[in-house]
Amino acid sequence: WKTYLGRPESNGFRCMALGALGEALLRNPTSRLEEALPLLEASLALRRRYCDETAILVAQNNLATCLGQLERHDEALVVFRAIYARRAVILGDSHDRTISSGNNVAAVLLKIHQWDEAKTLLRDKLRPVARRSLGVDHDITLTIDQHLALAIADSPERTRGNPRLSTGKAGSVYNGSTQAQTYSKPRPSCGTW
């Protein structure tokens, strides 16, 4: 990627190289998230100046994913909400990318124990649209169902006063090998999404 540093800021190869390096660090199994974050922020800044909205949304998604994996959930939630709102305007509510973006919002809400808001989003908005548009057996629909089950199972109204029902499992689905269920997988920095 250093090969492209001498090129003008608006050069597409420079922007792609910066984004690719940030994404590689984000996906790195040795957790190089602290190194990935400034690269993903720089990539987003370049895309905001020189790229189309598709590329900007991809860069925002990668940044929000990194923030979430760094346990900076409040910041990730702000970015995921913006992505969801923008995709709903551009692509419509029934597009798989829009539904997936809404599911990312719900996943962060679960992570920060905002069960009521997560349940409302999942049950009233995302689940009906996903079932109608994608089908009941689609991966995104099934993940929405899983998140809704967690929101219901771990909400304080259900578990209050009954220690057997208080599982504390909502956070556990987001750790280790199932991290990809929390936030969308990082998207490639070039091409369409």
N, C-alpha and C positions, 0 to 999 in steps of 0.2 A: 504494500500500500504506500510505502514511502516513495516509490517510483512516481506516484502521482502528485506528491506534495508540491512540486515545482510548477504544476499546471495551474491555470487560472481557477479561481474559486467556482466559477460557473461551469467548469469542465465536467461533463457527465461521468467520465471515468474516475475522476477524483471523488466525486460524490458517491459513486457505487463502491469504490474501494473502502472509503471510510465506513459506509454502512455495512459492508460485508465483514470488515474486521470487528465492528461492534457486535454484529449478530453472531459471529464465530465465538467471541468471548462470552456472549450471553448463553449460547448453547453448550459451552465447554463444561464437561462433567466435573472439572476440578473447581467449579464456582469462581470464575474470574469476573464476577458481577461488578465489583468496584472499578475494575479497569474498563468494563464495557460501558458503564453509565456515561462518562464524559464523551466517549465516541458516539454513542447513540444520540446524545444531546446535540453534538456538533452536526451529525448527519441530519437530524430533524431541522436544525437551523438552516442548513444549506438547502434542504428540500423546500422549506417555506419560501425561500427566496427564488429558487430556480426551477422547481418541479411542479407537476400537476397535483391535483388534490389526492389522487390515488396514491402516489408516492408519499405524500405527507401523512396520510392515514396509516400506511404501512409503518412508517418511521415512528409515528405516535404509538402504535400498538406495541412495537418492539421496546420503546422507552417505558411504557406503562408496565409491560411484562417484567422488565428489569427492576423497576421500582417495587413492584409487588414481591418479587423474589428477594429483594433486599429488606423486606418487611416494612417498607414505606407505603403502607396501604392507603393512607389518606391521600397522598399525592397520586398514587396509581388510580384511585377511584375518580379523582377529578379528570384525569386524562381519559380513562375508559368511558366516563359519562360523555365527554366531548366527542369521542369517536362514535359512540352509539347514536348520539343525536345527529351527527353529521351524516353518518351512513343511512339513517332513517330518511333524511331529506333527499340524499342523492340516489339511493338504491330502492327505497321503499321499505316498509316494515317487514315484508315477507321474504326478502332476500336473505340467503344463508349467512352472508357476512354481517348483515344487520342483526340477525338473531344471535349469531355467535358473539357479537360485540355486546349485546344486551346481557348475554349469559356471563360475559366477563365482569360486567357491572355487578351482577348478582353474586358471583363468586367472591368478589371483594367485600360486598356487604355481609356475606356469611363470615368471612374471615374476621371482620371487625364487629361481629355479633349484632348486626342490624337485621335481625330475623324478620321483623314485620315488613320492612321495606323490601327485603329480598323475596319474601313470600308473595307480596302483592305484585312485584315485577314478574316473578316466575309464573305464578298461577294465573294472573289476569291478563298479562300482555304476551309474554314469550311462549308459554306452553301452547295456548290455542293457535297462535300463528305458526309455530314450528310443526305442530301436528298437521295442520291444514296444508302448509307449503312444502314441508320436507317429508312428512310421513311419520308414523309412530315408531318406526324402527331405525330412523336416521340417528347417527352418532350424536349430533347436536341435540336432537329431541330427547334422547336417552340421558344425556348429561344434564339437561334442564330438569328432567324428572328426578334424577339423583340429587341435584341441588335443592329442589323443592322438598324432597323427602328429608334431607338434612335440616332444612330450615324449619320444617314442622317438628321433626324429632327433637331438635335441640333448643327450640324456643322456650323461654322461661315460663310461658303460660302452661305449656304441656308438662314441664318437668318440675314446676314449683311444688315443694312439699313432698316430693316422691323421689328419694335418692336413687331408687332402682331405675328410674326413667332418665335421670340426668347422666347421660353417657359421655358428654364432652367430646363427641366424635366429630363435630363439624370441622374442627381444625385439622384433624388427622388425615382427612382425605386430600389435603393440600400439601402434604409433606412427601419427601422422598420420591419414589418412582412415579407417583401419580400427580406430580407437579403440573404436568401438561393439562390436567383437567381444570386447574384453577384459572389459568389465563390462556388465551390463544397461543399457539406455537408461534415463535417469531416467523415473520414472513420474509421471503427473499427481497433484497433491496432493488432488484431490477425486474422488469416484466410487469404483468398485471396481477391483480389479487382477485 
